[in-house]
Amino acid sequence: MEFMPGFLSRVESDELVDRVEAHFLKHGFGPWAAELREGGQFIGYIGLMVPRFEAAFTPCVEIAWRLAHEYWGRGLATEGARAVLRHAFEDLVLPSLVSFTVPTNVRSRRVMEKLGMTHNPQDDFDHPLLLAGHPLRRHVLYRLEGSVVEQETTPLG
């Protein structure tokens, strides 16, 4: 929760679960529970979401992840996000994806870069769900076009 506005109350957490379930029903995708292969421990989520706010880059589909702190730095977000990318571009045939975070979230930005996403500072934005003056309001936006992924995964020769 280092780069999130705050912890959720029980009611807010229940409302989030309701929104996730409704998102799956409406769009056919959403954030999936992420578990360790060995042991099956729940470590967070990784998946696709349609942002629930309007901005210059919406409508769009976001690839996002949130892992428990003790699982950071192991490459798990990157591994899971790569599987989600394949699903997004091969199965769902989405044309592009975005991802965003606060500028100081170096770990998530590194995952975005490992996925091949690009950042243009002109796309950075103030998150409309956070009030002016909130320390986490400013966000950086990364993009990835489906054709870029297809070119990178096409065998040579």
C-alpha positions in Angstrom: 0.0 0.0 0.0 3.1 2.2 -0.2 1.8 4.0 -3.3 -1.9 3.8 -2.6 -4.0 6.5 -0.9 -4.7 4.4 2.2 -5.8 1.1 3.6 -9.4 0.0 3.0 -12.0 -0.5 5.7 -13.9 -3.8 5.8 -16.8 -2.1 4.0 -14.5 -0.5 1.4 -12.9 -3.9 0.8 -16.2 -5.6 0.4 -17.3 -2.9 -2.1 -14.1 -3.4 -4.0 -14.8 -7.1 -4.3 -18.3 -6.3 -5.6 -16.8 -3.9 -8.2 -14.3 -6.6 -9.3 -17.0 -9.2 -9.7 -19.2 -6.7 -11.7 -16.2 -5.9 -13.8 -15.7 -9.5 -14.7 -19.3 -9.9 -15.7 -19.3 -6.7 -17.8 -16.0 -7.0 -19.5 -15.1 -10.7 -19.3 -11.8 -9.9 -17.6 -10.5 -8.3 -14.5 -7.8 -8.6 -11.8 -7.0 -12.3 -11.0 -5.8 -13.6 -7.7 -2.1 -14.2 -7.8 -0.7 -17.3 -6.0 2.7 -18.8 -5.6 3.1 -21.9 -7.7 4.7 -23.8 -4.8 2.5 -23.7 -1.8 -0.4 -21.7 -3.4 -0.1 -18.7 -1.0 -2.2 -15.8 -2.1 0.2 -12.9 -2.8 -2.1 -10.2 -4.4 -3.6 -9.7 -7.8 -2.5 -9.2 -11.4 -4.9 -8.4 -14.3 -6.8 -6.2 -16.6 -9.2 -3.4 -15.7 -11.1 -0.6 -17.4 -10.4 2.5 -15.3 -13.5 3.9 -13.6 -12.5 7.5 -14.3 -12.2 9.8 -17.3 -8.9 11.1 -18.5 -7.3 12.1 -21.8 -6.3 8.5 -22.4 -9.6 6.8 -21.6 -11.4 4.7 -22.6 -8.7 2.1 -22.3 -7.7 -1.1 -20.6 -5.1 -1.0 -17.8 -2.8 -3.8 -16.8 -2.2 -3.6 -13.1 -0.7 -5.5 -10.2 -0.6 -5.3 -6.4 1.5 -7.8 -4.5 2.1 -8.1 -0.8 5.3 -6.4 0.3 7.1 -9.6 1.2 6.8 -10.8 -2.5 8.4 -7.6 -4.0 11.7 -7.9 -5.8 11.3 -11.5 -6.9 10.1 -10.9 -10.5 6.6 -12.2 -9.7 4.8 -9.1 -10.9 6.7 -9.2 -14.2 6.1 -13.0 -14.7 2.4 -12.6 -14.0 2.0 -9.5 -16.1 3.7 -11.2 -19.1 1.0 -13.9 -18.9 -1.7 -11.3 -18.7 -0.2 -9.5 -21.7 -0.4 -12.7 -23.7 -4.0 -13.2 -22.7 -4.8 -9.5 -23.5 -3.3 -9.5 -27.0 -3.7 -13.1 -28.1 -7.0 -14.2 -26.6 -8.9 -10.9 -26.1 -7.2 -9.3 -29.1 -7.0 -5.9 -27.4 -5.3 -3.3 -29.5 -3.3 -1.7 -26.6 -2.9 -1.5 -22.9 -1.9 1.2 -20.4 -0.5 1.2 -16.9 0.0 4.0 -14.5 1.5 4.8 -11.1 3.0 7.6 -9.1 6.4 8.8 -10.4 8.3 7.5 -7.3 7.0 3.9 -7.7 10.3 2.8 -9.3 9.5 -1.0 -8.9 6.2 -0.8 -10.8 7.8 1.5 -13.4 10.5 -1.1 -13.9 7.9 -3.8 -14.4 6.2 -1.6 -17.1 9.6 -1.2 -18.8 10.4 -4.9 -18.7 7.0 -5.5 -20.4 8.0 -3.2 -23.2 5.7 -0.4 -22.2 6.8 3.1 -23.1 6.5 6.4 -21.2 5.9 9.8 -22.7 6.1 12.6 -20.1 3.4 14.5 -22.1 1.0 11.7 -21.1 1.5 12.2 -17.3 -1.7 13.2 -15.5 -3.3 14.1 -12.2 -5.4 11.2 -11.0 -9.0 12.5 -11.1 -10.0 10.3 -8.1 -7.5 12.0 -5.8 -8.0 15.6 -4.5 -5.8 18.4 -5.6 -2.8 18.6 -3.3 -2.8 14.9 -2.5 0.8 13.7 -2.5 -0.1 10.7 -4.8 -2.2 12.6 -7.3 0.4 13.0 -10.0 0.8 9.8 -12.2 3.0 8.6 -15.0 1.4 6.8 -17.9 2.9 3.9 -19.8 1.5 2.4 -23.0 1.9 -0.8 -25.1 0.5 -1.5 -28.5 -0.5 -5.1 -29.3 1.4 -5.0 -32.6 4.6 -4.3 -30.7 4.2 -7.4 -28.6 3.3 -9.5 -31.6 6.5 -8.4 -33.4 8.6 -9.2 -30.4 7.2 -12.7 -29.9 7.2 -13.7 -33.6 10.0 -16.3 -34.3 12.7 -15.3 -36.7 13.5 -17.1 -39.8 
